[in-house]
Amino acid sequence: MNSNTFCDQSTASNYDVFIGLDVDKHSIALTTRDRAGMGKSLKMSYDPEILLSYVHNHFDGRNAAFVYEAGPTGFGLYDAIMEKGYPCIVVAPQSVPVTRGKRVKTNRLDSIKLADLLRGGQLSGIRVPPPAYRELRELTSLRNSQVDAVRAAKCRVKSLLLCNSLTFPDSQNRWSKRVIVELRKLNCNKDVFFKLNTLLDDIE
């Protein structure tokens, strides 16, 4: 089962055990269901090795499939499950069907719902990017954050100059090394000078 494959009834019939996981940074709520809908729920520490050891000890030789919702814990759990040869789908929270009238949410209840929906072939997983792509995305995210921070600092510099009747060194409002050098030489009071140079440090 690829991460973006729709788990329909025919696909679900290929598996013997359906495992719904609700994950937070400290723990995993786990619910298992067999084809007849029987199973159990339990809670364990957030540790892929503990999870996979439990599944191996209790369901060795049976075709098991996993599902959990995408969230702040990322895809490390997905990687660990797939490396052990188990199929796993990660679903977007907003794509999980909601039963009307059921407003109570707990980790256990969410894991039960996921296991039941997986067993019923009612879930569609998102595409999980490969690790190399995810690592690159972290770098591009960092670059975007830095670009935004520099842009914000430049706006603060110009606002500071305007507020204190100081002139920006370039008539076209362009930034360059020369402009930064000239800004550091502006004649202003010590408090403004300190703030200006702090902002310039951030830009550089």
C-alpha positions as CSV (number, residue, x, y, z in Angstrom):
1,M,0.0,0.0,0.0
2,N,1.7,3.2,-1.2
3,S,1.3,6.3,0.9
4,N,-1.1,7.9,-1.6
5,T,-3.1,4.8,-2.5
6,F,-6.8,4.8,-1.7
7,C,-7.5,1.9,0.7
8,D,-10.8,0.7,-0.8
9,Q,-12.7,-2.5,0.2
10,S,-10.8,-4.7,-2.2
11,T,-7.5,-3.3,-1.0
12,A,-8.5,-3.7,2.7
13,S,-9.4,-7.4,2.0
14,N,-5.7,-8.1,1.4
15,Y,-4.9,-7.5,5.1
16,D,-5.6,-9.3,8.3
17,V,-4.9,-6.6,10.8
18,F,-5.8,-2.9,10.7
19,I,-3.8,-0.7,13.1
20,G,-5.0,2.9,13.8
21,L,-2.5,5.2,15.6
22,D,-3.1,8.5,17.2
23,V,0.3,10.1,17.8
24,D,1.6,12.9,20.0
25,K,5.1,13.9,21.0
26,H,5.0,11.6,24.1
27,S,2.8,8.7,23.3
28,I,1.0,6.5,20.7
29,A,-2.6,5.4,21.2
30,L,-3.0,2.2,19.2
31,T,-6.1,0.3,18.2
32,T,-6.1,-3.0,16.3
33,R,-8.9,-4.5,14.3
34,D,-9.1,-7.9,12.5
35,R,-11.4,-8.6,9.6
36,A,-14.3,-9.3,11.9
37,G,-13.8,-6.0,13.7
38,M,-12.4,-7.5,16.9
39,G,-9.3,-6.0,18.5
40,K,-8.0,-4.0,21.4
41,S,-6.7,-0.5,22.3
42,L,-3.7,0.4,24.3
43,K,-1.3,3.2,24.9
44,M,2.5,3.2,24.7
45,S,5.5,5.6,24.6
46,Y,6.2,7.4,21.4
47,D,8.9,5.0,20.2
48,P,8.7,3.3,16.8
49,E,10.8,0.4,18.1
50,I,8.3,-0.4,20.9
51,L,5.4,-0.1,18.5
52,L,6.9,-2.4,15.9
53,S,8.1,-4.9,18.5
54,Y,4.5,-5.1,19.8
55,V,3.1,-5.7,16.3
56,H,5.8,-8.3,15.6
57,N,5.1,-10.2,18.8
58,H,1.4,-10.2,18.5
59,F,0.8,-10.4,14.7
60,D,3.8,-12.1,13.2
61,G,2.9,-13.8,10.0
62,R,-0.2,-11.8,9.5
63,N,-0.7,-9.0,7.0
64,A,-0.9,-5.8,9.0
65,A,-1.6,-2.2,7.7
66,F,-1.1,1.0,9.6
67,V,-2.7,4.5,9.5
68,Y,-2.2,7.7,11.4
69,E,-3.0,11.4,10.9
70,A,-0.4,13.9,9.6
71,G,0.8,16.2,12.3
72,P,3.6,18.0,14.1
73,T,5.5,14.7,14.7
74,G,6.3,14.5,11.0
75,F,7.0,11.3,9.1
76,G,9.6,9.5,11.2
77,L,7.1,7.0,12.3
78,Y,6.0,6.4,8.8
79,D,9.6,5.8,7.7
80,A,10.2,3.3,10.5
81,I,7.0,1.3,9.7
82,M,7.7,1.2,6.0
83,E,11.3,0.1,6.6
84,K,10.0,-2.9,8.4
85,G,8.0,-3.9,5.4
86,Y,4.5,-2.9,6.7
87,P,2.2,-0.8,4.6
88,C,1.2,2.6,6.1
89,I,-0.9,5.5,5.0
90,V,-0.8,9.0,6.5
91,V,-4.0,10.8,6.2
92,A,-4.8,14.5,6.3
93,P,-6.9,15.2,9.4
94,Q,-9.5,17.1,7.4
95,S,-10.0,14.1,5.1
96,V,-11.1,11.8,7.9
97,P,-14.9,11.3,7.9
98,V,-16.6,12.8,11.0
99,T,-19.6,11.2,12.6
100,R,-22.3,13.7,13.3
101,G,-23.1,14.3,17.0
102,K,-19.8,12.8,18.2
103,R,-17.8,15.7,19.6
104,V,-15.8,13.9,22.2
105,K,-12.2,13.5,21.1
106,T,-9.5,11.5,22.8
107,N,-6.4,9.8,21.5
108,R,-7.9,6.4,22.1
109,L,-11.2,7.2,20.3
110,D,-9.3,8.7,17.4
111,S,-7.2,5.5,17.1
112,I,-10.3,3.4,17.1
113,K,-11.9,5.5,14.4
114,L,-8.8,5.3,12.2
115,A,-8.6,1.5,12.6
116,D,-12.3,1.1,11.8
117,L,-12.1,3.4,8.7
118,L,-9.0,1.6,7.5
119,R,-10.7,-1.7,7.9
120,G,-13.7,-0.4,5.9
121,G,-11.6,1.0,3.1
122,Q,-12.7,4.5,3.8
123,L,-9.4,6.4,3.9
124,S,-7.1,8.0,1.4
125,G,-3.5,8.8,2.3
126,I,-1.5,11.8,1.4
127,R,1.7,11.5,-0.7
128,V,4.6,11.3,1.8
129,P,7.7,13.0,0.3
130,P,11.0,11.0,0.4
131,P,13.5,11.8,3.2
132,A,15.9,13.6,0.8
133,Y,13.1,15.9,-0.4
134,R,12.0,16.6,3.2
135,E,15.5,17.5,4.2
136,L,15.8,19.9,1.3
137,R,12.4,21.4,2.2
138,E,13.8,22.2,5.7
139,L,16.6,24.2,4.1
140,T,14.4,26.1,1.8
141,S,12.0,26.8,4.7
142,L,15.0,28.2,6.7
143,R,16.0,30.4,3.7
144,N,12.5,31.8,3.3
145,S,12.4,32.6,7.0
146,Q,15.7,34.4,6.8
147,V,14.6,36.4,3.7
148,D,11.4,37.4,5.5
149,A,13.5,38.5,8.5
150,V,15.8,40.6,6.4
151,R,12.9,42.2,4.6
152,A,11.3,43.1,7.9
153,A,14.5,44.5,9.3
154,K,14.9,46.8,6.2
155,C,11.4,48.1,6.7
156,R,12.1,48.8,10.4
157,V,15.3,50.7,9.4
158,K,13.3,52.9,6.9
159,S,10.6,53.5,9.5
160,L,13.2,54.4,12.1
161,L,14.7,56.9,9.7
162,L,11.4,58.5,8.8
163,C,10.4,58.8,12.4
164,N,13.6,60.6,13.3
165,S,13.8,62.8,10.2
166,L,16.8,61.0,8.8
167,T,17.4,60.5,5.1
168,F,18.0,57.1,3.5
169,P,21.3,57.3,1.7
170,D,20.0,56.1,-1.7
171,S,17.5,58.2,-3.5
172,Q,16.1,55.1,-5.3
173,N,15.6,53.3,-2.0
174,R,18.0,50.6,-3.1
175,W,20.1,48.5,-0.6
176,S,23.8,48.0,-1.1
177,K,27.0,47.6,0.9
178,R,27.6,51.3,0.4
179,V,24.2,52.2,1.8
180,I,24.8,50.1,4.9
181,V,28.2,51.7,5.5
182,E,26.6,55.2,5.2
183,L,23.7,54.3,7.5
184,R,26.2,53.3,10.1
185,K,27.7,56.8,9.9
186,L,24.5,58.7,10.3
187,N,24.5,61.6,12.8
188,C,21.8,60.8,15.3
189,N,21.3,60.4,19.1
190,K,22.9,57.4,20.8
191,D,19.6,55.5,21.3
192,V,18.6,55.7,17.7
193,F,22.1,54.9,16.6
194,F,22.1,51.8,18.8
195,K,18.7,50.6,17.4
196,L,19.8,51.4,13.8
197,N,23.0,49.4,14.1
198,T,21.3,46.5,15.7
199,L,18.9,46.3,12.8
200,L,21.8,46.6,10.3
201,D,23.5,43.7,12.1
202,D,20.4,41.6,11.6
203,I,20.4,42.5,7.9
204,E,24.0,41.7,7.4
